[in-house]
Amino acid sequence: MKGDTILRRAAWPFGLAGAAFLTFMMLYTTGTVLMRQGLGIPVLGVVDVMELALVAMIFLALPGTFLRDEHVAIDVIDQFVPRKVRVALRFFGLFLTLILLVIVLRQVVPAALYSFESFEVTMTLGIHRSWHWSPILFGMACSVAATVWVILYYWRYGVPRDPNLDRDPVE
């Protein structure tokens, strides 16, 4: 998907958000270990903060994965079938992905709404659980939108050629 710069540009902020949370998690963990081991100062609430940062990292970066079409895939039959079959399978996979994302989003929304109304908080710092659900809802909704965008983009401009599989015949 190297030629699809508009999709890659749209994916960039999501990747940046994921990288920012990952960097925060690494620095925060290092800082708390140094404070505890080096200075003897325990830091309370590390698990609460890391739990929230992990959820944010995963779900804010997820739409970028859909936009870049960089999921983990195993090419079992790609080398043996013609390009038209691979394109049809790509669209089938995208539609299946869209259906599953919508199902997951429909299951997540009621739990998130309950979280927003309840008084459930984390054990140490008392962070309201709605802070955990917000990136989940945002990331899932953006993933649905990203998948729709990729489907429409591929429909209009075609599925990008795979340089390993779609070589021009030698004359």
C-alpha positions as YAML, in Angstrom:
chain: A
units: angstrom
residues:
- id: 1
  name: MET
  ca: [0.00, 0.00, 0.00]
- id: 2
  name: LYS
  ca: [2.94, 2.25, -0.64]
- id: 3
  name: GLY
  ca: [1.26, 4.48, -3.23]
- id: 4
  name: ASP
  ca: [-1.80, 5.29, -1.12]
- id: 5
  name: THR
  ca: [-0.44, 8.39, 0.54]
- id: 6
  name: ILE
  ca: [-3.84, 9.81, 1.50]
- id: 7
  name: LEU
  ca: [-4.59, 6.74, 3.63]
- id: 8
  name: ARG
  ca: [-1.10, 6.83, 5.15]
- id: 9
  name: ARG
  ca: [-1.45, 10.52, 5.97]
- id: 10
  name: ALA
  ca: [-4.79, 9.85, 7.63]
- id: 11
  name: ALA
  ca: [-3.19, 7.04, 9.63]
- id: 12
  name: TRP
  ca: [-0.30, 9.19, 10.85]
- id: 13
  name: PRO
  ca: [-2.06, 10.89, 13.82]
- id: 14
  name: PHE
  ca: [-3.26, 7.53, 15.12]
- id: 15
  name: GLY
  ca: [0.22, 6.09, 14.95]
- id: 16
  name: LEU
  ca: [1.59, 9.20, 16.61]
- id: 17
  name: ALA
  ca: [-0.91, 8.90, 19.46]
- id: 18
  name: GLY
  ca: [-0.01, 5.25, 19.97]
- id: 19
  name: ALA
  ca: [3.70, 6.05, 19.92]
- id: 20
  name: ALA
  ca: [3.20, 8.91, 22.39]
- id: 21
  name: PHE
  ca: [1.41, 6.64, 24.87]
- id: 22
  name: LEU
  ca: [4.03, 3.92, 24.41]
- id: 23
  name: THR
  ca: [6.80, 6.44, 25.08]
- id: 24
  name: PHE
  ca: [4.94, 7.72, 28.13]
- id: 25
  name: MET
  ca: [4.57, 4.16, 29.44]
- id: 26
  name: MET
  ca: [8.27, 3.42, 29.01]
- id: 27
  name: LEU
  ca: [9.39, 6.66, 30.65]
- id: 28
  name: TYR
  ca: [6.86, 6.39, 33.47]
- id: 29
  name: THR
  ca: [7.86, 2.80, 34.23]
- id: 30
  name: THR
  ca: [11.54, 3.69, 34.15]
- id: 31
  name: GLY
  ca: [10.97, 6.70, 36.39]
- id: 32
  name: THR
  ca: [8.98, 4.78, 38.96]
- id: 33
  name: VAL
  ca: [11.54, 1.97, 39.08]
- id: 34
  name: LEU
  ca: [14.38, 4.47, 39.51]
- id: 35
  name: MET
  ca: [12.49, 6.29, 42.24]
- id: 36
  name: ARG
  ca: [11.70, 3.08, 44.10]
- id: 37
  name: GLN
  ca: [15.10, 1.39, 43.69]
- id: 38
  name: GLY
  ca: [17.39, 4.41, 43.66]
- id: 39
  name: LEU
  ca: [15.69, 6.80, 46.05]
- id: 40
  name: GLY
  ca: [13.51, 4.46, 48.05]
- id: 41
  name: ILE
  ca: [10.38, 6.45, 47.16]
- id: 42
  name: PRO
  ca: [7.42, 4.26, 46.19]
- id: 43
  name: VAL
  ca: [5.06, 5.64, 43.57]
- id: 44
  name: LEU
  ca: [1.42, 4.86, 44.17]
- id: 45
  name: GLY
  ca: [-1.01, 4.21, 41.36]
- id: 46
  name: VAL
  ca: [1.44, 2.90, 38.78]
- id: 47
  name: VAL
  ca: [-0.92, 0.08, 37.81]
- id: 48
  name: ASP
  ca: [-3.84, 2.51, 37.42]
- id: 49
  name: VAL
  ca: [-1.85, 4.85, 35.19]
- id: 50
  name: MET
  ca: [-0.33, 2.04, 33.13]
- id: 51
  name: GLU
  ca: [-3.71, 0.39, 32.66]
- id: 52
  name: LEU
  ca: [-5.18, 3.62, 31.30]
- id: 53
  name: ALA
  ca: [-2.14, 4.32, 29.09]
- id: 54
  name: LEU
  ca: [-2.20, 0.80, 27.67]
- id: 55
  name: VAL
  ca: [-5.87, 1.04, 26.74]
- id: 56
  name: ALA
  ca: [-5.26, 4.44, 25.14]
- id: 57
  name: MET
  ca: [-2.20, 3.22, 23.24]
- id: 58
  name: ILE
  ca: [-3.95, 0.20, 21.76]
- id: 59
  name: PHE
  ca: [-7.27, 1.74, 20.82]
- id: 60
  name: LEU
  ca: [-5.95, 5.08, 19.59]
- id: 61
  name: ALA
  ca: [-3.43, 3.34, 17.31]
- id: 62
  name: LEU
  ca: [-5.92, 0.76, 16.01]
- id: 63
  name: PRO
  ca: [-7.57, 2.91, 13.30]
- id: 64
  name: GLY
  ca: [-4.15, 3.64, 11.81]
- id: 65
  name: THR
  ca: [-3.61, -0.08, 11.34]
- id: 66
  name: PHE
  ca: [-6.81, -0.29, 9.32]
- id: 67
  name: LEU
  ca: [-5.93, 2.76, 7.24]
- id: 68
  name: ARG
  ca: [-2.44, 1.44, 6.43]
- id: 69
  name: ASP
  ca: [-3.82, -2.07, 5.82]
- id: 70
  name: GLU
  ca: [-0.94, -3.48, 7.85]
- id: 71
  name: HIS
  ca: [-2.57, -6.26, 9.79]
- id: 72
  name: VAL
  ca: [-0.75, -9.47, 10.52]
- id: 73
  name: ALA
  ca: [-1.64, -11.77, 7.64]
- id: 74
  name: ILE
  ca: [-0.61, -15.20, 6.50]
- id: 75
  name: ASP
  ca: [-0.49, -15.53, 2.73]
- id: 76
  name: VAL
  ca: [-1.47, -19.15, 2.35]
- id: 77
  name: ILE
  ca: [-2.95, -19.11, -1.14]
- id: 78
  name: ASP
  ca: [-1.86, -15.72, -2.46]
- id: 79
  name: GLN
  ca: [0.98, -17.17, -4.53]
- id: 80
  name: PHE
  ca: [-1.26, -19.73, -6.19]
- id: 81
  name: VAL
  ca: [-4.31, -17.71, -7.20]
- id: 82
  name: PRO
  ca: [-4.68, -14.96, -9.80]
- id: 83
  name: ARG
  ca: [-4.84, -11.29, -8.82]
- id: 84
  name: LYS
  ca: [-8.62, -11.11, -9.33]
- id: 85
  name: VAL
  ca: [-9.14, -13.80, -6.69]
- id: 86
  name: ARG
  ca: [-6.77, -12.01, -4.29]
- id: 87
  name: VAL
  ca: [-8.68, -8.74, -4.82]
- id: 88
  name: ALA
  ca: [-12.00, -10.49, -4.19]
- id: 89
  name: LEU
  ca: [-10.58, -12.06, -1.03]
- id: 90
  name: ARG
  ca: [-9.29, -8.66, 0.10]
- id: 91
  name: PHE
  ca: [-12.76, -7.14, -0.25]
- id: 92
  name: PHE
  ca: [-14.32, -10.15, 1.49]
- id: 93
  name: GLY
  ca: [-11.87, -9.69, 4.37]
- id: 94
  name: LEU
  ca: [-12.59, -5.97, 4.58]
- id: 95
  name: PHE
  ca: [-16.36, -6.52, 4.66]
- id: 96
  name: LEU
  ca: [-15.96, -9.24, 7.28]
- id: 97
  name: THR
  ca: [-13.75, -6.90, 9.31]
- id: 98
  name: LEU
  ca: [-16.35, -4.16, 9.06]
- id: 99
  name: ILE
  ca: [-19.13, -6.48, 10.23]
- id: 100
  name: LEU
  ca: [-17.06, -7.69, 13.19]
- id: 101
  name: LEU
  ca: [-16.06, -4.14, 14.16]
- id: 102
  name: VAL
  ca: [-19.70, -3.03, 14.13]
- id: 103
  name: ILE
  ca: [-20.69, -6.03, 16.26]
- id: 104
  name: VAL
  ca: [-17.92, -5.30, 18.76]
- id: 105
  name: LEU
  ca: [-18.84, -1.61, 18.86]
- id: 106
  name: ARG
  ca: [-22.50, -2.48, 19.49]
- id: 107
  name: GLN
  ca: [-21.46, -4.71, 22.39]
- id: 108
  name: VAL
  ca: [-19.07, -2.16, 23.86]
- id: 109
  name: VAL
  ca: [-21.40, 0.85, 23.85]
- id: 110
  name: PRO
  ca: [-23.82, -0.40, 26.55]
- id: 111
  name: ALA
  ca: [-20.93, -1.30, 28.87]
- id: 112
  name: ALA
  ca: [-19.33, 2.08, 28.27]
- id: 113
  name: LEU
  ca: [-22.59, 3.93, 28.91]
- id: 114
  name: TYR
  ca: [-23.02, 2.02, 32.15]
- id: 115
  name: SER
  ca: [-19.48, 3.03, 33.08]
- id: 116
  name: PHE
  ca: [-20.24, 6.70, 32.44]
- id: 117
  name: GLU
  ca: [-23.28, 6.51, 34.75]
- id: 118
  name: SER
  ca: [-21.70, 4.46, 37.53]
- id: 119
  name: PHE
  ca: [-19.25, 5.48, 40.20]
- id: 120
  name: GLU
  ca: [-16.71, 2.75, 39.47]
- id: 121
  name: VAL
  ca: [-13.15, 3.98, 39.92]
- id: 122
  name: THR
  ca: [-9.67, 2.45, 39.94]
- id: 123
  name: MET
  ca: [-8.46, 1.10, 43.25]
- id: 124
  name: THR
  ca: [-5.47, 3.32, 44.04]
- id: 125
  name: LEU
  ca: [-5.93, 6.68, 42.33]
- id: 126
  name: GLY
  ca: [-9.69, 6.68, 41.98]
- id: 127
  name: ILE
  ca: [-9.65, 7.30, 38.20]
- id: 128
  name: HIS
  ca: [-13.20, 7.08, 36.92]
- id: 129
  name: ARG
  ca: [-13.62, 4.13, 34.56]
- id: 130
  name: SER
  ca: [-15.12, 6.37, 31.89]
- id: 131
  name: TRP
  ca: [-11.56, 7.52, 31.20]
- id: 132
  name: HIS
  ca: [-10.79, 3.94, 30.18]
- id: 133
  name: TRP
  ca: [-13.86, 3.61, 28.00]
- id: 134
  name: SER
  ca: [-13.39, 6.88, 26.13]
- id: 135
  name: PRO
  ca: [-10.37, 5.77, 24.05]
- id: 136
  name: ILE
  ca: [-12.01, 2.39, 23.47]
- id: 137
  name: LEU
  ca: [-15.15, 3.97, 22.04]
- id: 138
  name: PHE
  ca: [-13.20, 6.53, 20.04]
- id: 139
  name: GLY
  ca: [-10.79, 3.95, 18.66]
- id: 140
  name: MET
  ca: [-13.50, 1.49, 17.72]
- id: 141
  name: ALA
  ca: [-15.64, 4.16, 16.04]
- id: 142
  name: CYS
  ca: [-12.60, 5.45, 14.12]
- id: 143
  name: SER
  ca: [-11.73, 1.86, 13.15]
- id: 144
  name: VAL
  ca: [-15.18, 1.39, 11.66]
- id: 145
  name: ALA
  ca: [-14.85, 4.68, 9.77]
- id: 146
  name: ALA
  ca: [-11.32, 3.75, 8.63]
- id: 147
  name: THR
  ca: [-12.47, 0.37, 7.31]
- id: 148
  name: VAL
  ca: [-15.33, 1.99, 5.40]
- id: 149
  name: TRP
  ca: [-12.87, 4.54, 3.98]
- id: 150
  name: VAL
  ca: [-10.44, 1.80, 2.87]
- id: 151
  name: ILE
  ca: [-13.27, -0.17, 1.23]
- id: 152
  name: LEU
  ca: [-14.46, 2.91, -0.65]
- id: 153
  name: TYR
  ca: [-10.91, 3.90, -1.59]
- id: 154
  name: TYR
  ca: [-10.12, 0.42, -2.93]
- id: 155
  name: TRP
  ca: [-13.44, 0.33, -4.76]
- id: 156
  name: ARG
  ca: [-12.72, 3.64, -6.47]
- id: 157
  name: TYR
  ca: [-8.97, 3.40, -7.10]
- id: 158
  name: GLY
  ca: [-8.37, -0.34, -6.98]
- id: 159
  name: VAL
  ca: [-6.50, -2.53, -4.56]
- id: 160
  name: PRO
  ca: [-2.79, -1.69, -4.58]
- id: 161
  name: ARG
  ca: [-0.53, -4.10, -6.37]
- id: 162
  name: ASP
  ca: [1.68, -6.34, -4.27]
- id: 163
  name: PRO
  ca: [5.28, -6.01, -5.55]
- id: 164
  name: ASN
  ca: [6.03, -9.62, -4.60]
- id: 165
  name: LEU
  ca: [2.99, -11.15, -6.27]
- id: 166
  name: ASP
  ca: [1.95, -8.77, -9.06]
- id: 167
  name: ARG
  ca: [5.06, -8.65, -11.18]
- id: 168
  name: ASP
  ca: [4.69, -7.67, -14.78]
- id: 169
  name: PRO
  ca: [5.31, -10.59, -17.09]
- id: 170
  name: VAL
  ca: [8.77, -10.63, -18.65]
- id: 171
  name: GLU
  ca: [8.66, -10.05, -22.38]
...
